[in-house]
């Protein structure tokens, strides 16, 4: 049967449609392939920024440089961390561990700007950035500068890799602690249940608290302290049994801290040597300078702890009954007798 012109047109249209469909599919596959390559290339361009879990225990040194708070250097020796700069002092082990744990969580998410000229804009330059370096022996396991945080995330750069990146996992407060926050702030550690005697000497006189079994008694100089409230003494023991420092009085003379004319507190224990501290002047607010017997380190302790050592006797007494209250009790007793 001969094809009409109309049939020929339909056939040609069908062929063209098939050809167009083939071209479309080929172009679509090529685009998908290009997209895959682009994504792989983009992922390859993002640097590895975290410390691996297996390397965390191998870190021996950490340097933190902060434009606002100066530099801190932490070093590990014999399994213990120590602050080496700005002072030489035992480190707060938990704070160091938390920092290292955070370094395991860092991850580059997106390249923000490939140019080093953008460092100042995103505050990852040497002027405003927070520079953290962790060493595994002589090698750098992490070398990062952290900057601005905004809508696109936390900005950072990795030393040795050009560009500004958005990263996840970063907790700024762990990297920007003041130097005192890296120091071990523990001063005293004793079991308050094992305290058998407490002696306080200050400008208001001498107080002695003695434990007999589970009962406490108190004397002011040699006389019995009337209205003694043993709950107050127990509050004081709670304040001192795990005493920590708010700050440090490095380099200050005794005359400046008031430790040349101190108040003294002595805690005698059923086991071990007595624990003795000296309290000086106020440092800031009602916080005071303090030293532990046998150590030259000057601490600053909270007003809650310091207040007990410089207090008058009435801080350990129950309130004196008012005359009206006494009369009321007498009347109540009379009423009871009548009944």
C-alpha positions as CSV (number, residue, x, y, z in Angstrom):
1,X,0.0,0.0,0.0
2,X,1.5,3.3,-1.1
3,X,2.2,5.8,1.6
4,X,0.5,9.1,1.3
5,X,2.2,12.4,1.9
6,X,0.5,12.6,5.2
7,X,1.8,9.2,6.3
8,X,5.3,10.2,5.3
9,X,5.0,13.4,7.4
10,X,3.9,11.3,10.5
11,X,6.8,8.9,10.0
12,X,9.3,11.6,9.7
13,X,7.9,13.3,12.8
14,X,8.2,10.0,14.8
15,X,11.9,9.6,13.7
16,X,12.6,13.1,14.7
17,X,11.0,12.6,18.1
18,X,13.1,9.5,18.7
19,X,16.2,11.3,17.7
20,X,15.3,14.2,20.0
21,X,14.6,11.9,22.9
22,X,17.9,10.2,22.4
23,X,19.7,13.5,22.4
24,X,17.8,14.6,25.6
25,X,18.7,11.3,27.4
26,X,22.3,11.6,26.4
27,X,22.5,15.3,27.6
28,X,20.7,14.4,30.8
29,X,23.1,11.5,31.5
30,X,26.1,13.8,30.8
31,X,24.7,16.4,33.2
32,X,24.2,13.9,35.9
33,X,27.7,12.6,35.4
34,X,29.1,16.2,35.5
35,X,27.2,16.9,38.7
36,X,28.7,13.8,40.3
37,X,32.1,14.8,39.3
38,X,31.5,18.3,40.6
39,X,30.3,17.0,43.9
40,X,33.2,14.7,44.2
41,X,35.6,17.5,43.3
42,X,33.9,19.8,45.8
43,X,34.2,17.2,48.6
44,X,37.8,16.6,47.7
45,X,38.5,20.3,48.0
46,X,37.4,20.3,51.6
47,X,40.3,19.7,54.0
48,X,40.3,17.2,56.8
49,X,40.3,19.3,59.9
50,X,39.7,17.1,62.9
51,X,42.0,15.0,65.1
52,X,41.3,11.3,64.6
53,X,40.0,9.3,67.6
54,X,43.2,7.2,67.6
55,X,45.4,10.3,67.7
56,X,43.7,12.0,70.6
57,X,45.7,10.1,73.2
58,X,48.9,10.8,71.4
59,X,48.6,14.6,71.7
60,X,51.4,15.9,73.8
61,X,51.1,19.7,73.4
62,X,48.4,22.3,72.7
63,X,48.9,26.0,71.9
64,X,46.0,28.4,71.9
65,X,46.5,32.0,70.7
66,X,43.6,34.4,71.3
67,X,43.8,38.1,70.5
68,X,41.6,39.0,73.5
69,X,43.1,36.6,76.1
70,X,46.7,36.1,75.0
71,X,48.4,32.7,74.6
72,X,48.1,29.4,76.6
73,X,50.5,26.5,76.2
74,X,49.5,23.1,77.6
75,X,51.9,20.1,77.7
76,X,51.6,16.5,78.7
77,X,54.2,14.6,80.6
78,X,54.0,11.3,82.5
79,X,50.3,11.1,81.6
80,X,49.5,14.4,83.2
81,X,48.7,17.8,81.6
82,X,50.4,21.0,82.8
83,X,50.0,24.6,81.9
84,X,53.4,25.9,80.7
85,X,52.3,29.4,79.7
86,X,51.5,32.0,81.0
87,X,52.5,30.2,84.2
88,X,53.8,26.8,85.1
89,X,51.0,25.0,87.0
90,X,49.1,21.7,87.0
91,X,46.3,21.8,84.4
92,X,42.6,21.2,84.8
93,X,42.5,17.7,83.3
94,X,38.8,17.7,82.6
95,X,39.0,21.0,80.7
96,X,41.8,19.6,78.5
97,X,39.9,16.4,77.9
98,X,36.8,18.3,76.8
99,X,38.9,20.4,74.4
100,X,40.5,17.3,72.8
101,X,37.1,15.6,72.5
102,X,35.8,18.7,70.7
103,X,38.8,18.5,68.2
104,X,37.5,15.1,67.2
105,X,34.2,16.6,66.1
106,X,35.4,19.3,63.8
107,X,34.4,18.9,60.1
108,X,34.7,21.1,57.1
109,X,31.2,21.6,55.4
110,X,31.6,24.2,52.7
111,X,34.2,26.3,50.9
112,X,33.2,29.9,51.5
113,X,36.0,31.8,49.8
114,X,39.1,30.2,48.2
115,X,41.2,33.4,48.5
116,X,43.5,34.3,51.3
117,X,42.5,37.9,50.8
118,X,39.2,37.0,52.6
119,X,40.8,36.0,55.8
120,X,40.4,39.4,57.5
121,X,36.8,39.7,56.4
122,X,35.9,36.4,58.1
123,X,38.3,37.0,61.0
124,X,40.4,34.0,60.4
125,X,43.6,36.1,60.1
126,X,46.4,36.3,62.6
127,X,45.0,39.5,64.1
128,X,41.5,38.4,65.2
129,X,41.4,34.7,64.8
130,X,41.6,32.0,67.5
131,X,44.6,29.9,66.6
132,X,44.6,26.3,67.9
133,X,47.5,23.9,67.3
134,X,47.8,20.4,68.7
135,X,51.0,18.4,68.5
136,X,51.5,14.7,68.3
137,X,55.2,14.7,69.3
138,X,56.9,17.0,66.9
139,X,54.1,16.7,64.3
140,X,51.1,18.9,64.0
141,X,47.9,16.9,64.3
142,X,45.7,20.0,64.1
143,X,46.5,23.6,63.0
144,X,43.4,25.7,62.7
145,X,42.3,29.4,62.9
146,X,38.7,30.0,63.9
147,X,36.9,33.2,63.2
148,X,33.4,34.6,62.7
149,X,30.2,32.7,63.3
150,X,27.1,33.7,61.3
151,X,24.3,32.5,59.1
152,X,26.5,30.2,57.0
153,X,28.1,28.7,60.1
154,X,31.5,28.9,61.9
155,X,34.2,30.3,59.7
156,X,37.7,28.7,59.9
157,X,40.9,28.1,57.9
158,X,43.4,25.3,58.0
159,X,47.0,26.2,58.0
160,X,48.6,24.9,54.8
161,X,45.3,24.9,52.9
162,X,44.1,28.2,51.2
163,X,40.6,29.3,51.7
164,X,37.9,30.1,54.3
165,X,35.6,27.1,55.2
166,X,32.4,26.7,57.1
167,X,32.9,24.0,59.7
168,X,30.7,22.1,62.2
169,X,31.5,20.8,65.7
170,X,33.3,23.8,67.0
171,X,32.5,25.0,70.6
172,X,34.1,28.4,71.0
173,X,34.1,28.6,74.8
174,X,36.5,25.6,74.9
175,X,39.1,27.5,72.9
176,X,38.7,30.9,74.4
177,X,38.9,30.2,78.2
178,X,40.9,32.7,80.2
179,X,44.3,31.4,81.3
180,X,43.1,30.8,84.9
181,X,40.4,28.4,83.4
182,X,43.1,26.0,82.3
183,X,44.7,25.7,85.8
184,X,43.8,23.0,88.3
185,X,41.6,25.0,90.7
186,X,41.4,22.4,93.5
187,X,42.7,23.6,96.9
188,X,41.4,21.3,99.6
189,X,39.9,17.8,99.5
190,X,38.9,16.0,102.7
191,X,36.0,14.0,104.1
192,X,34.0,16.3,106.4
193,X,32.7,13.2,108.3
194,X,36.3,12.6,109.5
195,X,36.7,16.1,110.9
196,X,37.0,16.0,114.7
197,X,38.0,19.5,115.5
198,X,37.8,23.0,113.9
199,X,39.7,26.0,115.2
200,X,39.3,29.6,113.9
201,X,41.4,32.5,114.9
202,X,40.6,36.0,113.5
203,X,40.3,39.6,114.6
204,X,37.1,38.8,116.5
205,X,38.8,36.2,118.7
206,X,39.1,32.4,118.8
207,X,36.5,29.7,118.2
208,X,36.9,26.0,118.8
209,X,34.5,23.3,117.7
210,X,34.9,19.8,119.0
211,X,33.2,16.6,117.9
212,X,32.3,13.9,120.4
213,X,30.7,10.9,118.7
214,X,28.3,12.6,116.3
215,X,27.7,15.7,118.5
216,X,29.5,19.0,118.2
217,X,30.2,21.5,120.9
218,X,31.6,25.0,120.6
219,X,33.7,27.4,122.7
220,X,34.5,31.0,122.3
221,X,38.0,31.3,123.8
222,X,37.5,29.0,126.9
223,X,33.8,29.6,127.5
224,X,31.0,27.6,126.1
225,X,29.4,29.2,123.1
226,X,25.7,29.8,123.9
227,X,23.0,29.0,121.4
228,X,25.5,27.1,119.3
229,X,24.0,25.9,116.0
230,X,25.9,22.9,114.7
231,X,24.0,23.2,111.3
232,X,26.1,26.4,110.7
233,X,29.3,24.5,111.4
234,X,28.3,21.8,109.0
235,X,27.6,24.4,106.3
236,X,31.2,25.7,106.8
237,X,32.6,22.1,106.5
238,X,30.7,21.7,103.2
239,X,32.2,24.9,102.0
240,X,35.8,23.8,102.7
241,X,35.8,20.0,102.1
242,X,36.2,20.5,98.3
243,X,37.4,24.1,98.2
244,X,38.3,25.5,94.8
245,X,39.8,28.7,93.6
246,X,38.0,31.5,91.8
247,X,41.3,33.1,90.8
248,X,45.0,33.4,91.7
249,X,47.1,36.0,93.4
250,X,50.3,35.3,91.6
251,X,53.3,37.5,92.4
252,X,51.5,39.5,95.2
253,X,53.3,40.2,98.4
254,X,51.8,39.2,101.8
255,X,51.3,42.8,102.7
256,X,49.2,43.3,99.5
257,X,47.0,40.2,100.2
258,X,46.7,40.6,103.9
259,X,48.3,37.2,104.5
260,X,50.9,38.8,106.8
261,X,48.1,39.3,109.3
262,X,45.7,36.5,108.4
263,X,42.7,34.7,109.9
264,X,43.5,31.0,110.3
265,X,41.4,27.9,110.1
266,X,42.6,24.5,111.2
267,X,40.7,21.2,110.5
268,X,41.8,18.2,112.5
269,X,40.9,14.8,111.1
270,X,40.5,11.4,112.6
271,X,43.0,10.2,110.0
272,X,46.0,12.1,108.6
273,X,47.5,15.5,109.2
274,X,45.5,18.6,110.1
275,X,44.5,20.9,107.2
276,X,45.3,24.5,107.8
277,X,44.6,27.6,105.7
278,X,45.2,31.3,106.1
279,X,42.8,34.0,104.9
280,X,43.8,37.5,103.9
281,X,42.2,40.7,102.6
282,X,39.3,40.9,100.1
283,X,40.4,40.5,96.5
284,X,37.3,41.4,94.5
285,X,33.9,41.9,96.1
286,X,33.8,39.7,99.2
287,X,36.2,37.1,97.8
288,X,39.4,36.8,99.7
289,X,43.0,35.7,99.3
290,X,43.9,32.3,100.8
291,X,47.0,30.1,101.1
292,X,47.1,26.4,102.2
293,X,49.7,25.6,104.8
294,X,52.8,24.2,103.1
295,X,52.2,25.8,99.7
296,X,53.3,29.2,98.4
297,X,50.4,29.5,95.9
298,X,48.0,32.3,96.6
299,X,44.4,31.6,95.7
300,X,41.2,33.7,95.6
301,X,38.2,32.0,97.2
302,X,34.5,32.8,97.1
303,X,32.8,34.9,99.7
304,X,30.8,31.9,100.8
305,X,33.9,30.0,101.9
306,X,35.8,33.0,103.1
307,X,33.0,34.4,105.2
308,X,33.1,31.6,107.7
309,X,36.8,32.1,108.5
310,X,36.5,35.9,109.2
311,X,33.1,35.8,111.0
312,X,32.1,36.7,114.4
313,X,30.8,34.1,116.8
314,X,27.2,34.9,116.1
315,X,27.5,33.4,112.6
316,X,27.5,30.0,114.4
317,X,24.7,30.8,116.8
318,X,21.0,30.5,116.7
319,X,19.1,33.8,116.9
320,X,18.6,35.1,120.4
321,X,15.0,34.9,121.5
322,X,13.1,38.2,121.7
323,X,11.4,39.2,125.0
324,X,8.0,38.8,123.4
325,X,8.8,35.2,122.4
326,X,10.0,34.4,125.9
327,X,6.8,35.8,127.4
328,X,4.7,33.9,125.0
329,X,6.4,30.6,126.0
330,X,5.9,31.4,129.7
331,X,2.2,32.0,129.1
332,X,1.9,28.7,127.1
333,X,3.5,26.8,130.0
334,X,1.1,28.4,132.5
335,X,-1.8,27.4,130.4
336,X,-0.5,23.9,130.2
337,X,-0.3,23.7,134.0
338,X,-3.8,25.0,134.5
339,X,-5.1,22.2,132.2
